[in-house]
Amino acid sequence: MKIIKFTALAMSVLMLALALTSCGGSSKKTILVVSFGTSYNDSREATIGAIEKAIADANPGADVRRAFTSQIIIDKLKERDNIEIDNVEEAFARLISDGVKDLIVQPTHVMSGFEYDDLMAVIDANRSKFSSIKVGSPLLTTDDDYSRVITAITDATAEYDDGNTAIVFMGHGTEHASNATYSNLQSKITAAGKTNYYIGTVEATPTLDDVIAACKAGGYTRVVLEPLMVVAGDHANNDMAGDEEDSWKTILTNEGFEVVTLLRGLGEIAAVRDVYVDHVKNAK
């Protein structure tokens, strides 16, 4: 009969492994990607899904999970498509139940507005249940973020930049102080020499009227519209590109412009996804 002898070192390693197992915690790297969400299935996978995949590819072996902040969208997907997606509270309950101890949370928000504040409130309420929680920044946070996003969106629309075209990005807009992100982006994109690029918002400032005035002042005959949103969802399809009389496309057409609409969310642009990947890497 073969007798296996354990050295003191081997026994110590074995005991340590058993002790870690008995703690019940997961040692696997876990990343929770938090998005507003969208009910547009194709756009969701081309944007949010693509961001999650880029993060997973950059973190091999990590458990990358999804949560949405919009309960309306979560409920619609459940009822219409029988797709179940956790809200943030549910996602944290699942993480705790699964014994996750070290967590990175990466929002796909464009800026740190109300939804980011709500996310941070949930994180702060659950910090004691984890050994470590790190949070990645929203898309537009540092000067470097702005520079990279400006390069990404101007490169992605370069084929339309012919000297006669105004390229307009439509953001959501918010009453939160972070709405200043839009004017900051406008200032930086103009300073970068892209004087025919304009930022407008659906629900705040800069307004569509501001955009129209700028396009007319520039003498442009054509306007390209694209969402300054992670997904090309309801706002992009209806408020921006819809045929209704109050859509941006219709209003700009009535103002005498030739209008081209691009239903492409920011998440479809690889260089934008790279910013999120780096925010996971640099999460604090």
C-alpha positions in Angstrom: 0.0 0.0 0.0 1.3 3.4 -1.0 1.6 5.9 1.9 1.3 9.6 1.1 3.2 11.8 3.4 2.3 15.5 3.8 5.1 18.0 4.6 4.3 20.8 7.1 4.1 23.2 4.2 1.7 21.1 2.2 -0.5 20.7 5.2 -0.6 24.4 5.8 -1.6 25.1 2.2 -4.3 22.5 2.4 -5.7 23.9 5.7 -5.7 27.4 4.1 -7.6 26.2 1.1 -10.2 24.5 3.3 -10.5 27.6 5.4 -11.1 29.8 2.4 -13.7 27.3 1.1 -15.5 27.3 4.4 -15.9 31.1 4.3 -18.5 30.7 1.6 -17.3 33.7 -0.4 -16.6 33.7 -4.1 -13.0 34.5 -5.1 -14.0 34.9 -8.8 -13.7 38.5 -10.1 -17.2 39.9 -10.4 -18.2 42.9 -12.5 -21.7 44.3 -12.4 -22.5 46.5 -15.5 -25.3 48.8 -14.8 -27.3 50.4 -17.6 -30.5 52.4 -18.0 -31.7 49.7 -20.4 -33.7 49.7 -23.6 -36.7 47.7 -25.0 -35.2 47.8 -28.5 -33.7 44.3 -28.6 -31.3 44.8 -31.6 -29.9 48.1 -30.1 -29.6 46.5 -26.7 -27.3 43.8 -27.9 -25.3 46.0 -30.3 -24.6 48.5 -27.5 -25.1 47.4 -23.9 -24.3 43.8 -24.9 -21.2 44.9 -26.8 -20.0 46.9 -23.9 -20.4 44.0 -21.5 -18.6 41.7 -24.0 -15.7 44.2 -24.3 -15.4 44.3 -20.5 -15.6 40.5 -20.3 -12.9 40.1 -23.1 -10.6 42.4 -21.2 -11.2 40.5 -17.9 -11.0 36.8 -18.9 -12.5 34.5 -16.3 -14.5 37.3 -14.7 -18.2 36.9 -13.9 -19.8 39.9 -15.8 -23.4 40.6 -14.8 -26.1 42.9 -16.0 -28.5 45.2 -14.2 -30.9 47.9 -15.5 -32.0 51.0 -13.6 -35.3 51.5 -15.5 -38.0 49.4 -13.9 -40.4 50.3 -16.8 -38.0 48.7 -19.3 -37.4 45.7 -17.0 -41.2 45.1 -16.7 -41.8 45.6 -20.4 -39.1 43.1 -21.4 -40.5 40.6 -18.9 -44.1 41.0 -20.2 -43.3 41.2 -23.9 -40.3 38.9 -24.3 -40.2 36.9 -21.1 -36.7 38.3 -20.6 -35.8 38.8 -16.9 -33.2 41.4 -16.0 -32.4 42.5 -12.4 -32.8 46.0 -11.2 -29.9 47.3 -9.1 -31.4 46.2 -5.8 -32.1 42.7 -7.1 -28.6 42.4 -8.6 -27.0 43.3 -5.2 -29.3 40.8 -3.4 -28.1 38.1 -5.9 -24.5 39.1 -5.5 -24.8 38.8 -1.7 -26.6 35.5 -1.9 -23.9 34.1 -4.2 -21.2 35.0 -1.7 -19.5 37.6 -3.8 -17.0 39.6 -1.7 -15.0 41.6 -4.2 -17.1 43.6 -6.6 -16.5 46.1 -9.4 -19.6 48.2 -10.5 -19.4 49.8 -13.9 -22.2 52.1 -15.0 -22.7 52.8 -18.7 -24.2 56.2 -17.9 -22.9 59.0 -20.1 -22.6 61.3 -17.0 -23.1 61.2 -13.2 -26.7 62.3 -13.1 -29.7 61.2 -11.0 -29.4 57.5 -12.0 -25.7 57.5 -11.0 -26.7 59.1 -7.6 -29.3 56.4 -7.1 -26.8 53.7 -8.0 -24.3 55.0 -5.5 -27.0 55.1 -2.8 -27.5 51.3 -3.3 -23.8 50.7 -3.3 -23.3 52.7 -0.1 -26.1 50.8 1.6 -24.5 47.5 0.8 -20.8 48.2 1.3 -20.6 46.4 4.7 -21.7 43.1 2.9 -18.6 43.1 0.7 -14.9 43.0 1.4 -14.3 45.5 -1.4 -16.5 47.5 -3.8 -14.9 49.5 -6.6 -16.9 51.8 -8.9 -15.9 52.8 -12.4 -16.7 56.3 -13.7 -19.4 57.2 -16.2 -18.4 57.8 -19.8 -17.7 61.5 -19.6 -15.8 62.2 -16.4 -12.2 63.3 -17.0 -10.7 65.5 -19.6 -9.1 62.4 -21.2 -12.6 60.9 -21.4 -13.9 63.9 -23.3 -10.9 63.8 -25.7 -11.3 60.1 -26.4 -15.1 60.4 -27.0 -14.7 63.4 -29.2 -12.2 61.5 -31.3 -14.5 58.4 -31.4 -17.6 60.3 -32.5 -15.9 62.5 -35.1 -14.0 59.5 -36.5 -17.3 57.6 -36.7 -19.0 60.4 -38.7 -16.0 61.5 -40.8 -17.7 60.4 -44.0 -20.4 63.1 -43.6 -17.9 65.9 -42.7 -17.9 67.5 -46.2 -17.9 71.2 -45.2 -21.6 71.7 -46.0 -22.9 69.4 -43.2 -23.7 70.1 -39.6 -23.3 66.9 -37.5 -25.6 67.0 -34.5 -25.6 64.7 -31.5 -28.8 64.5 -29.5 -28.5 63.9 -25.8 -31.2 63.3 -23.3 -30.8 66.3 -21.0 -31.4 66.5 -17.2 -32.3 68.8 -14.4 -29.3 67.5 -12.6 -26.2 69.7 -12.3 -24.5 67.2 -14.5 -26.4 68.6 -17.5 -23.3 70.9 -17.8 -21.6 67.9 -19.4 -23.3 68.8 -22.7 -22.1 72.4 -22.8 -18.7 71.2 -21.7 -18.6 68.6 -24.5 -19.7 71.4 -27.0 -16.9 73.7 -25.8 -14.3 70.9 -26.1 -15.4 69.7 -29.5 -15.4 73.2 -30.9 -11.9 73.8 -29.3 -10.8 70.7 -31.1 -11.5 72.4 -34.4 -14.8 70.5 -35.1 -16.8 73.7 -35.5 -19.6 72.0 -37.5 -20.4 69.5 -34.6 -23.2 70.5 -32.3 -24.7 69.0 -29.1 -28.4 69.3 -28.3 -30.7 67.7 -25.8 -34.3 66.6 -25.7 -35.2 67.8 -22.2 -32.7 70.5 -21.2 -30.1 72.7 -22.7 -28.7 73.1 -25.3 -32.1 73.0 -27.0 -33.1 72.1 -30.5 -33.7 75.8 -31.1 -30.0 76.4 -30.1 -28.9 73.8 -32.6 -31.0 75.2 -35.4 -29.6 78.7 -34.8 -26.1 77.4 -34.9 -26.7 75.4 -38.1 -28.2 78.4 -39.8 -25.4 80.7 -38.6 -22.9 78.2 -40.1 -24.6 78.2 -43.5 -25.0 74.4 -43.5 -27.5 72.8 -46.0 -27.4 69.3 -44.6 -27.8 68.0 -41.0 -26.7 64.6 -39.8 -28.5 63.5 -36.6 -27.1 60.9 -34.2 -27.9 60.1 -30.6 -25.5 61.0 -27.8 -26.8 58.1 -25.9 -25.4 54.6 -25.2 -28.4 53.0 -27.0 -30.5 54.0 -30.0 -33.7 53.5 -28.1 -37.0 55.4 -27.9 -35.6 58.9 -27.9 -33.5 58.2 -31.0 -36.2 56.4 -32.9 -39.0 58.7 -32.1 -37.8 62.1 -30.8 -34.9 62.3 -33.1 -35.7 60.2 -36.2 -39.5 59.8 -36.1 -41.9 61.1 -38.7 -44.1 62.9 -36.2 -44.3 66.7 -36.5 -42.4 67.3 -33.3 -39.4 65.1 -34.1 -36.0 66.7 -34.7 -35.9 65.2 -38.2 -39.3 66.8 -39.1 -38.6 70.1 -37.6 -35.1 70.4 -39.2 -36.6 69.4 -42.6 -39.3 72.1 -42.2 -36.5 74.5 -41.5 -35.0 73.8 -45.0 -32.3 71.3 -44.1 -31.6 68.0 -45.8 -31.6 65.6 -42.9 -29.8 62.3 -42.5 -30.5 60.2 -39.4 -28.1 57.7 -37.9 -29.7 55.2 -35.5 -26.5 54.2 -33.8 -25.9 54.2 -30.1 -22.6 55.2 -28.6 -22.1 51.6 -27.5 -21.8 50.6 -31.1 -18.5 52.5 -31.4 -15.5 50.4 -30.4 -13.5 53.4 -29.2 -16.3 54.3 -26.8 -16.4 50.8 -25.5 -12.7 51.0 -24.9 -13.3 54.0 -22.5 -15.7 51.8 -20.4 -13.1 49.0 -20.4 -10.5 51.4 -19.0 -12.9 52.7 -16.4 -13.3 49.2 -15.1 -9.6 48.8 -15.0 -9.2 52.1 -13.1 -12.3 51.7 -10.8 -11.9 53.2 -7.4 
